[in-house]
Amino acid sequence: MPLAEIQTALARLFTDADARESFGREPGAAGRALGLDDSDARALASLAPHALEDFAASLNAKRALDARKLLALTAQAFGPAFGPRLRAVLDGSPRGAAADALALIASLSNDGAVSAPWAVDVARYEAAFIEMGRRRWGFLVRRFAYPAPVIAVALGRGETFAAIAPRAALAFWARAPGGRLMHRYWPIGRVRIAPHSRNG
Amino acid sequence: MAAAVAAAVEAEAIEVKAQAAQGFLGVGLGYRPSFRADLFANRERVDFLEITADHFFDARREKLDELDLLAAHFPLIPHGLDLSLGSADGVDGAYLDKFAALVERLDPPWWSEHIAFTRAGGIAIGHLACLPYTNEAIDVLASNVERVRRAIATPLILENVTASFVMPGAEMDEAEFVTRALAATGCGWLCDVTNIYTNAFNQGRDLEAEIDGWPWERAVQAHFAGGRLARDGRLIDSHDRPTPPEALRLLANLARRGALCGAILERDEDLPPFGDLLDELDRARATLGLR
Protein backbone atom coordinates (compact mmCIF):
# COMPACT_ATOMS: atom_id res chain seq x y z
CA MET A 1 0.00 0.00 0.00
CA PRO A 2 2.07 2.99 -1.24
CA LEU A 3 2.02 5.84 1.27
CA ALA A 4 1.43 8.68 -1.19
CA GLU A 5 -1.64 7.04 -2.73
CA ILE A 6 -3.15 5.98 0.55
CA GLN A 7 -2.63 9.42 2.12
CA THR A 8 -4.22 11.17 -0.84
CA ALA A 9 -7.18 8.79 -0.77
CA LEU A 10 -7.59 9.25 2.98
CA ALA A 11 -7.40 13.03 2.69
CA ARG A 12 -10.27 12.91 0.19
CA LEU A 13 -12.26 10.50 2.29
CA PHE A 14 -11.77 12.55 5.45
CA THR A 15 -12.91 15.78 3.84
CA ASP A 16 -15.43 14.81 1.15
CA ALA A 17 -18.77 13.36 2.25
CA ASP A 18 -19.67 12.29 -1.29
CA ALA A 19 -16.41 10.38 -1.67
CA ARG A 20 -17.06 8.60 1.63
CA GLU A 21 -20.56 7.69 0.61
CA SER A 22 -19.36 6.29 -2.74
CA PHE A 23 -16.55 4.39 -1.06
CA GLY A 24 -18.89 2.89 1.52
CA ARG A 25 -21.27 1.78 -1.22
CA GLU A 26 -18.75 0.45 -3.72
CA PRO A 27 -15.17 0.38 -2.40
CA GLY A 28 -13.62 -1.08 -5.56
CA ALA A 29 -14.86 1.48 -8.07
CA ALA A 30 -14.66 4.41 -5.66
CA GLY A 31 -11.20 3.30 -4.56
CA ARG A 32 -9.99 3.26 -8.16
CA ALA A 33 -11.37 6.77 -8.60
CA LEU A 34 -9.31 7.74 -5.55
CA GLY A 35 -6.15 6.26 -7.06
CA LEU A 36 -6.14 2.98 -5.13
CA ASP A 37 -5.72 -0.45 -6.65
CA ASP A 38 -8.23 -3.15 -5.76
CA SER A 39 -6.23 -4.69 -2.92
CA ASP A 40 -5.57 -1.29 -1.31
CA ALA A 41 -9.23 -0.39 -1.65
CA ARG A 42 -10.22 -3.70 -0.05
CA ALA A 43 -7.75 -3.11 2.79
CA LEU A 44 -9.15 0.34 3.42
CA ALA A 45 -12.68 -0.97 3.22
CA SER A 46 -11.79 -3.49 5.94
CA LEU A 47 -11.66 -0.69 8.49
CA ALA A 48 -14.46 -0.61 11.02
CA PRO A 49 -17.61 0.55 9.19
CA HIS A 50 -17.80 3.90 10.91
CA ALA A 51 -14.07 4.65 11.21
CA LEU A 52 -13.90 7.09 8.33
CA GLU A 53 -17.20 8.73 9.24
CA ASP A 54 -16.13 9.09 12.86
CA PHE A 55 -12.85 10.72 11.91
CA ALA A 56 -14.57 13.03 9.41
CA ALA A 57 -17.11 13.97 12.08
CA SER A 58 -14.34 14.77 14.54
CA LEU A 59 -12.68 16.98 11.91
CA ASN A 60 -15.90 18.89 11.32
CA ALA A 61 -16.51 19.23 15.04
CA LYS A 62 -13.04 20.71 15.49
CA ARG A 63 -13.60 23.01 12.55
CA ALA A 64 -16.87 24.23 13.98
CA LEU A 65 -15.29 24.76 17.38
CA ASP A 66 -12.43 26.80 15.90
CA ALA A 67 -14.83 28.99 13.90
CA ARG A 68 -17.12 29.43 16.90
CA LYS A 69 -14.19 30.72 18.96
CA LEU A 70 -13.75 33.52 16.43
CA LEU A 71 -17.45 34.33 16.48
CA ALA A 72 -18.24 34.33 20.18
CA LEU A 73 -20.56 37.35 19.95
CA THR A 74 -22.31 36.10 16.83
CA ALA A 75 -22.88 32.76 18.54
CA GLN A 76 -24.45 34.58 21.48
CA ALA A 77 -26.56 36.75 19.20
CA PHE A 78 -27.95 33.82 17.22
CA GLY A 79 -28.32 31.46 20.16
CA PRO A 80 -29.32 27.87 19.29
CA ALA A 81 -29.62 28.75 15.60
CA PHE A 82 -25.88 29.38 15.39
CA GLY A 83 -24.65 25.77 15.41
CA PRO A 84 -26.79 24.49 12.50
CA ARG A 85 -26.04 27.61 10.46
CA LEU A 86 -22.31 27.13 11.02
CA ARG A 87 -22.37 23.43 10.17
CA ALA A 88 -24.19 24.25 6.95
CA VAL A 89 -21.20 26.20 5.61
CA LEU A 90 -18.56 23.65 6.66
CA ASP A 91 -18.08 21.64 3.54
CA GLY A 92 -15.10 20.35 1.64
CA SER A 93 -11.45 20.70 2.56
CA PRO A 94 -10.73 22.86 5.61
CA ARG A 95 -9.75 26.39 4.68
CA GLY A 96 -8.95 27.79 8.12
CA ALA A 97 -11.13 29.01 10.97
CA ALA A 98 -11.19 32.62 9.79
CA ALA A 99 -12.34 31.63 6.31
CA ASP A 100 -15.02 29.36 7.78
CA ALA A 101 -16.18 32.18 10.04
CA LEU A 102 -16.34 34.65 7.17
CA ALA A 103 -18.23 32.14 5.02
CA LEU A 104 -20.85 31.89 7.75
CA ILE A 105 -21.14 35.66 8.02
CA ALA A 106 -21.56 35.93 4.25
CA SER A 107 -24.30 33.32 4.39
CA LEU A 108 -26.07 35.14 7.25
CA SER A 109 -25.72 38.52 5.60
CA ASN A 110 -27.30 37.23 2.40
CA ASP A 111 -30.20 35.56 4.18
CA GLY A 112 -33.18 37.88 4.19
CA ALA A 113 -35.14 35.44 6.34
CA VAL A 114 -33.06 35.80 9.50
CA SER A 115 -35.50 36.51 12.33
CA ALA A 116 -33.21 38.88 14.26
CA PRO A 117 -31.71 41.40 11.83
CA TRP A 118 -29.72 43.06 14.62
CA ALA A 119 -27.88 39.74 15.09
CA VAL A 120 -26.74 39.91 11.47
CA ASP A 121 -25.23 43.30 12.19
CA VAL A 122 -23.41 41.87 15.21
CA ALA A 123 -22.07 39.14 12.93
CA ARG A 124 -20.93 41.72 10.34
CA TYR A 125 -19.31 43.75 13.10
CA GLU A 126 -17.41 40.73 14.42
CA ALA A 127 -16.46 39.73 10.87
CA ALA A 128 -14.81 43.11 10.30
CA PHE A 129 -12.37 42.36 13.15
CA ILE A 130 -11.58 38.96 11.65
CA GLU A 131 -11.04 40.50 8.25
CA MET A 132 -8.75 43.19 9.61
CA GLY A 133 -6.91 40.56 11.64
CA ARG A 134 -5.87 38.97 8.37
CA ARG A 135 -4.68 42.17 6.72
CA ARG A 136 -1.20 43.59 7.01
CA TRP A 137 -2.57 47.06 6.40
CA GLY A 138 -5.65 48.81 5.11
CA PHE A 139 -8.96 50.09 6.35
CA LEU A 140 -12.61 49.11 6.47
CA VAL A 141 -15.74 51.18 6.85
CA ARG A 142 -19.05 49.53 7.71
CA ARG A 143 -22.48 51.01 8.13
CA PHE A 144 -24.90 49.19 10.40
CA ALA A 145 -28.67 49.50 10.59
CA TYR A 146 -28.52 48.54 14.27
CA PRO A 147 -26.05 49.80 16.89
CA ALA A 148 -23.81 46.75 16.44
CA PRO A 149 -20.84 48.05 18.49
CA VAL A 150 -23.09 48.80 21.48
CA ILE A 151 -24.87 45.46 21.19
CA ALA A 152 -21.51 43.70 20.95
CA VAL A 153 -20.34 45.28 24.21
CA ALA A 154 -23.60 44.31 25.90
CA LEU A 155 -23.33 40.73 24.63
CA GLY A 156 -19.74 40.64 25.87
CA ARG A 157 -21.10 41.44 29.32
CA GLY A 158 -23.51 38.55 29.00
CA GLU A 159 -26.60 40.69 28.62
CA THR A 160 -29.64 39.50 26.67
CA PHE A 161 -32.30 41.57 24.96
CA ALA A 162 -35.98 41.49 24.19
CA ALA A 163 -35.84 43.85 21.24
CA ILE A 164 -33.54 46.38 19.69
CA ALA A 165 -34.74 49.35 17.70
CA PRO A 166 -32.90 50.10 14.47
CA ARG A 167 -30.42 52.96 14.91
CA ALA A 168 -27.65 53.40 12.42
CA ALA A 169 -23.99 53.26 13.36
CA LEU A 170 -20.83 53.82 11.38
CA ALA A 171 -17.67 51.90 12.21
CA PHE A 172 -14.12 52.30 10.99
CA TRP A 173 -11.10 50.00 11.24
CA ALA A 174 -7.58 50.87 10.09
CA ARG A 175 -4.13 49.35 10.29
CA ALA A 176 -0.90 51.01 9.14
CA PRO A 177 1.76 48.62 7.78
CA GLY A 178 3.19 46.75 10.77
CA GLY A 179 0.94 48.70 13.12
CA ARG A 180 -1.80 47.89 15.60
CA LEU A 181 -5.45 47.80 14.66
CA MET A 182 -7.32 51.05 15.24
CA HIS A 183 -11.11 51.04 15.59
CA ARG A 184 -13.73 53.77 16.04
CA TYR A 185 -17.49 53.86 15.75
CA TRP A 186 -20.09 56.55 15.70
CA PRO A 187 -23.67 55.83 16.71
CA ILE A 188 -26.11 57.84 14.66
CA GLY A 189 -29.02 58.77 16.86
CA ARG A 190 -29.96 57.47 20.33
CA VAL A 191 -29.58 53.77 21.08
CA ARG A 192 -32.58 51.97 22.55
CA ILE A 193 -32.20 48.44 23.86
CA ALA A 194 -34.85 46.61 25.84
CA PRO A 195 -32.89 44.36 28.19
CA HIS A 196 -33.40 41.02 29.96
CA SER A 197 -34.55 38.52 27.40
CA ARG A 198 -33.36 37.56 23.97
CA ASN A 199 -35.72 37.68 21.08
CA GLY A 200 -35.99 38.94 17.56
CA MET B 1 17.80 4.98 4.22
CA ALA B 2 16.28 5.28 7.67
CA ALA B 3 19.39 3.77 9.23
CA ALA B 4 21.64 6.19 7.40
CA VAL B 5 19.60 9.15 8.50
CA ALA B 6 19.59 7.85 12.04
CA ALA B 7 23.35 7.62 12.09
CA ALA B 8 23.76 11.04 10.58
CA VAL B 9 21.52 12.78 13.04
CA GLU B 10 22.08 10.81 16.20
CA ALA B 11 24.22 13.68 17.37
CA GLU B 12 21.19 15.89 17.44
CA ALA B 13 19.34 13.63 19.84
CA ILE B 14 22.32 13.85 22.12
CA GLU B 15 22.30 17.59 21.68
CA VAL B 16 18.65 17.73 22.73
CA LYS B 17 19.46 15.88 25.91
CA ALA B 18 22.53 17.93 26.63
CA GLN B 19 20.81 21.22 26.04
CA ALA B 20 17.78 20.26 28.02
CA ALA B 21 19.92 18.92 30.82
CA GLN B 22 21.16 22.44 31.40
CA GLY B 23 17.87 23.13 33.06
CA PHE B 24 14.68 21.28 33.77
CA LEU B 25 11.96 23.67 32.60
CA GLY B 26 9.43 22.31 35.03
CA VAL B 27 5.68 21.91 34.64
CA GLY B 28 3.72 24.36 32.55
CA LEU B 29 0.70 25.05 30.43
CA GLY B 30 -0.25 25.06 26.81
CA TYR B 31 -0.94 28.77 26.37
CA ARG B 32 -4.48 29.85 25.50
CA PRO B 33 -5.30 33.55 25.23
CA SER B 34 -8.50 33.11 27.23
CA PHE B 35 -6.56 32.64 30.48
CA ARG B 36 -3.87 35.23 29.86
CA ALA B 37 -4.90 37.52 32.73
CA ASP B 38 -5.04 34.62 35.22
CA LEU B 39 -1.72 33.35 33.92
CA PHE B 40 0.07 36.59 34.68
CA ALA B 41 -1.61 36.86 38.05
CA ASN B 42 -0.21 33.41 38.94
CA ARG B 43 3.00 33.31 36.98
CA GLU B 44 5.09 31.95 39.84
CA ARG B 45 3.04 28.72 39.66
CA VAL B 46 3.56 28.13 35.94
CA ASP B 47 7.13 27.17 35.05
CA PHE B 48 6.96 27.50 31.28
CA LEU B 49 4.54 27.75 28.38
CA GLU B 50 4.03 25.92 25.16
CA ILE B 51 2.63 28.10 22.40
CA THR B 52 0.86 26.91 19.29
CA ALA B 53 3.29 28.06 16.63
CA ASP B 54 0.64 28.33 13.92
CA HIS B 55 -1.15 31.07 15.87
CA PHE B 56 1.86 33.33 15.45
CA PHE B 57 2.60 32.83 11.77
CA ASP B 58 1.95 35.95 9.67
CA ALA B 59 1.14 37.57 13.00
CA ARG B 60 -0.15 41.10 13.16
CA ARG B 61 1.27 43.59 15.61
CA GLU B 62 -1.17 42.62 18.38
CA LYS B 63 -0.12 38.96 18.28
CA LEU B 64 3.58 39.82 18.16
CA ASP B 65 3.16 42.09 21.18
CA GLU B 66 1.40 39.21 22.94
CA LEU B 67 4.25 36.88 22.03
CA ASP B 68 6.87 39.32 23.28
CA LEU B 69 4.98 39.76 26.53
CA LEU B 70 4.84 36.00 27.07
CA ALA B 71 8.51 35.60 26.18
CA ALA B 72 9.45 38.28 28.69
CA HIS B 73 7.92 36.29 31.53
CA PHE B 74 8.10 32.59 30.62
CA PRO B 75 10.33 30.18 28.73
CA LEU B 76 8.38 29.44 25.54
CA ILE B 77 8.36 26.23 23.52
CA PRO B 78 6.81 26.48 20.03
CA HIS B 79 4.58 23.54 19.14
CA GLY B 80 3.46 23.07 15.53
CA LEU B 81 0.27 21.55 14.18
CA ASP B 82 0.49 21.57 10.41
CA LEU B 83 4.03 20.86 9.25
CA SER B 84 2.79 17.44 8.16
CA LEU B 85 6.07 15.67 8.72
CA GLY B 86 4.56 12.36 7.68
CA SER B 87 3.39 13.51 4.24
CA ALA B 88 4.69 11.52 1.32
CA ASP B 89 4.34 14.79 -0.63
CA GLY B 90 7.02 16.38 1.58
CA VAL B 91 6.68 19.43 3.79
CA ASP B 92 5.31 22.78 2.70
CA GLY B 93 8.25 25.14 2.15
CA ALA B 94 6.31 28.32 2.91
CA TYR B 95 4.99 26.87 6.16
CA LEU B 96 8.48 25.72 7.11
CA ASP B 97 9.88 29.20 6.49
CA LYS B 98 7.30 30.70 8.84
CA PHE B 99 8.15 28.12 11.48
CA ALA B 100 11.86 28.82 11.08
CA ALA B 101 11.28 32.56 11.54
CA LEU B 102 9.31 31.95 14.73
CA VAL B 103 11.93 29.61 16.18
CA GLU B 104 14.64 32.15 15.37
CA ARG B 105 12.63 34.88 17.11
CA LEU B 106 12.11 32.82 20.28
CA ASP B 107 15.38 30.89 20.40
CA PRO B 108 13.85 28.02 22.45
CA PRO B 109 15.85 25.02 23.72
CA TRP B 110 13.72 22.81 21.42
CA TRP B 111 10.53 22.90 19.36
CA SER B 112 8.00 20.22 18.60
CA GLU B 113 5.73 18.70 15.98
CA HIS B 114 3.76 15.49 15.47
CA ILE B 115 4.35 12.07 13.99
CA ALA B 116 1.42 12.54 11.65
CA PHE B 117 0.25 13.97 8.37
CA THR B 118 -2.18 16.83 7.84
CA ARG B 119 -1.97 17.27 4.05
CA ALA B 120 -1.90 14.96 1.07
CA GLY B 121 -2.54 15.27 -2.65
CA GLY B 122 -3.08 19.00 -2.34
CA ILE B 123 -5.78 18.55 0.32
CA ALA B 124 -5.47 20.10 3.75
CA ILE B 125 -7.12 17.78 6.25
CA GLY B 126 -7.13 20.39 9.00
CA HIS B 127 -6.19 17.96 11.74
CA LEU B 128 -3.57 15.37 12.65
CA ALA B 129 -4.02 12.06 10.86
CA CYS B 130 -2.18 8.99 12.06
CA LEU B 131 0.47 7.40 9.86
CA PRO B 132 0.35 3.72 8.96
CA TYR B 133 2.81 1.82 11.12
CA THR B 134 5.09 0.92 8.23
CA ASN B 135 8.75 1.22 7.33
CA GLU B 136 7.86 3.43 4.37
CA ALA B 137 6.13 5.91 6.67
CA ILE B 138 9.24 6.01 8.87
CA ASP B 139 11.45 6.65 5.83
CA VAL B 140 9.19 9.48 4.69
CA LEU B 141 9.20 10.99 8.16
CA ALA B 142 13.00 10.78 8.37
CA SER B 143 13.40 12.37 4.97
CA ASN B 144 11.07 15.25 5.86
CA VAL B 145 12.77 15.81 9.21
CA GLU B 146 16.09 15.94 7.41
CA ARG B 147 14.77 18.73 5.19
CA VAL B 148 13.34 20.57 8.18
CA ARG B 149 16.69 20.40 9.93
CA ARG B 150 18.31 22.28 7.10
CA ALA B 151 15.93 25.16 7.80
CA ILE B 152 15.80 25.01 11.61
CA ALA B 153 18.90 24.14 13.56
CA THR B 154 17.18 24.15 16.94
CA PRO B 155 16.47 20.56 18.07
CA LEU B 156 13.10 19.14 17.06
CA ILE B 157 11.16 16.70 19.23
CA LEU B 158 8.29 14.59 17.90
CA GLU B 159 4.96 13.79 19.52
CA ASN B 160 2.98 10.55 19.36
CA VAL B 161 -0.64 11.16 18.34
CA THR B 162 -4.03 9.56 18.88
CA ALA B 163 -5.25 7.16 16.24
CA SER B 164 -8.95 7.11 15.44
CA PHE B 165 -8.25 3.81 13.73
CA VAL B 166 -5.21 1.73 12.88
CA MET B 167 -4.40 1.74 9.19
CA PRO B 168 -4.42 -1.66 7.49
CA GLY B 169 -1.06 -3.05 6.49
CA ALA B 170 0.72 -2.22 9.75
CA GLU B 171 4.18 -3.79 9.95
CA MET B 172 4.63 -3.09 13.66
CA ASP B 173 2.70 -1.91 16.68
CA GLU B 174 2.45 1.70 17.79
CA ALA B 175 5.19 1.54 20.43
CA GLU B 176 7.67 0.03 17.98
CA PHE B 177 6.64 2.53 15.31
CA VAL B 178 7.31 5.50 17.60
CA THR B 179 10.56 3.97 18.81
CA ARG B 180 11.83 3.38 15.30
CA ALA B 181 10.58 6.75 14.04
CA LEU B 182 12.51 8.56 16.76
CA ALA B 183 15.62 6.48 16.05
CA ALA B 184 15.38 7.10 12.31
CA THR B 185 14.95 10.84 12.69
CA GLY B 186 17.31 11.24 15.63
CA CYS B 187 14.69 13.34 17.38
CA GLY B 188 13.80 13.44 21.04
CA TRP B 189 10.31 12.43 22.10
CA LEU B 190 7.44 14.64 23.09
CA CYS B 191 5.65 11.91 24.99
CA ASP B 192 1.93 12.53 25.17
CA VAL B 193 0.94 10.17 27.95
CA THR B 194 -2.75 10.82 27.38
CA ASN B 195 -2.46 9.85 23.72
CA ILE B 196 -0.78 6.59 24.70
CA TYR B 197 -3.55 5.86 27.18
CA THR B 198 -6.31 6.92 24.74
CA ASN B 199 -5.08 4.65 21.94
CA ALA B 200 -4.64 1.71 24.31
CA PHE B 201 -8.13 2.24 25.74
CA ASN B 202 -9.81 2.54 22.35
CA GLN B 203 -7.96 -0.40 20.85
CA GLY B 204 -8.41 -2.61 23.90
CA ARG B 205 -4.66 -2.96 24.45
CA ASP B 206 -3.03 -3.77 27.77
CA LEU B 207 -0.77 -0.84 28.61
CA GLU B 208 1.03 -2.72 31.35
CA ALA B 209 1.96 -5.51 28.97
CA GLU B 210 3.52 -3.15 26.45
CA ILE B 211 5.09 -0.68 28.86
CA ASP B 212 8.67 -1.75 28.09
CA GLY B 213 8.14 -1.26 24.37
CA TRP B 214 8.02 2.53 24.50
CA PRO B 215 11.18 4.64 24.08
CA TRP B 216 11.01 6.33 27.50
CA GLU B 217 14.72 7.11 27.44
CA ARG B 218 14.22 9.44 24.45
CA ALA B 219 11.59 11.59 26.16
CA VAL B 220 12.44 15.27 26.44
CA GLN B 221 9.01 16.70 27.17
CA ALA B 222 5.61 15.34 28.14
CA HIS B 223 2.03 16.33 27.41
CA PHE B 224 -0.77 15.42 29.76
CA ALA B 225 -4.48 16.15 29.43
CA GLY B 226 -7.91 14.65 29.91
CA GLY B 227 -10.54 13.63 27.41
CA ARG B 228 -14.14 12.53 27.50
CA LEU B 229 -16.02 9.39 26.66
CA ALA B 230 -18.08 9.48 23.48
CA ARG B 231 -21.54 7.96 23.37
CA ASP B 232 -20.13 4.90 21.62
CA GLY B 233 -17.70 4.30 24.48
CA ARG B 234 -14.59 5.59 22.73
CA LEU B 235 -12.28 7.94 24.58
CA ILE B 236 -11.82 11.26 22.79
CA ASP B 237 -8.64 13.28 23.16
CA SER B 238 -10.65 16.44 23.72
CA HIS B 239 -8.44 18.25 26.23
CA ASP B 240 -11.51 19.25 28.21
CA ARG B 241 -11.24 17.19 31.39
CA PRO B 242 -8.70 16.73 34.19
CA THR B 243 -5.92 14.26 33.44
CA PRO B 244 -7.06 10.69 34.26
CA PRO B 245 -5.10 8.61 36.79
CA GLU B 246 -4.00 6.17 34.05
CA ALA B 247 -2.21 8.99 32.19
CA LEU B 248 -0.66 10.27 35.41
CA ARG B 249 0.68 6.77 36.09
CA LEU B 250 2.38 6.90 32.68
CA LEU B 251 3.79 10.30 33.60
CA ALA B 252 5.23 8.81 36.78
CA ASN B 253 6.69 5.97 34.75
CA LEU B 254 8.22 8.50 32.38
CA ALA B 255 9.81 10.34 35.27
CA ARG B 256 11.35 7.10 36.53
CA ARG B 257 12.66 5.90 33.18
CA GLY B 258 13.41 9.02 31.18
CA ALA B 259 15.32 12.24 31.57
CA LEU B 260 12.31 14.47 31.22
CA CYS B 261 12.98 18.19 30.85
CA GLY B 262 9.46 19.52 31.08
CA ALA B 263 5.78 18.63 31.11
CA ILE B 264 2.86 20.60 29.70
CA LEU B 265 -0.81 20.41 30.66
CA GLU B 266 -3.03 20.79 27.61
CA ARG B 267 -6.47 22.20 28.27
CA ASP B 268 -8.43 23.62 25.35
CA GLU B 269 -12.14 23.43 26.13
CA ASP B 270 -14.48 23.68 29.10
CA LEU B 271 -11.87 25.67 30.93
CA PRO B 272 -12.31 25.36 34.69
CA PRO B 273 -11.41 28.13 37.14
CA PHE B 274 -7.72 28.83 36.65
CA GLY B 275 -6.98 27.63 40.18
CA ASP B 276 -8.06 24.14 39.12
CA LEU B 277 -5.45 24.16 36.35
CA LEU B 278 -2.81 25.31 38.82
CA ASP B 279 -3.80 22.47 41.15
CA GLU B 280 -3.45 20.05 38.24
CA LEU B 281 0.06 21.36 37.61
CA ASP B 282 0.85 20.75 41.28
CA ARG B 283 -0.45 17.19 41.02
CA ALA B 284 1.83 16.65 38.02
CA ARG B 285 4.78 18.05 39.96
CA ALA B 286 4.03 15.61 42.76
CA THR B 287 3.75 12.78 40.22
CA LEU B 288 7.13 13.75 38.80
CA GLY B 289 8.62 13.84 42.29
CA LEU B 290 9.25 17.55 42.19
CA ARG B 291 7.67 18.36 45.55
Interface residues (C-beta under 8 A of the other chain):
Chain A: M1 P2 L3 A4 I6 Q7 T8 L10 A11 R12 F14 T15 A43 L44 S46 L47 A48 A51 D54 F55 S58 L59 K62 R63 L65 S93 P94 R95 G133 R135 R136 R175 G178 G179 R180 L181
Chain B: R60 R61 E62 D65 S87 A88 D89 F117 R119 A120 G121 I123 A124 I125 G126 H127 A129 P132 T134 E136 A137 V140 S164 F165 M167 P168 G169 R234 I236 E269
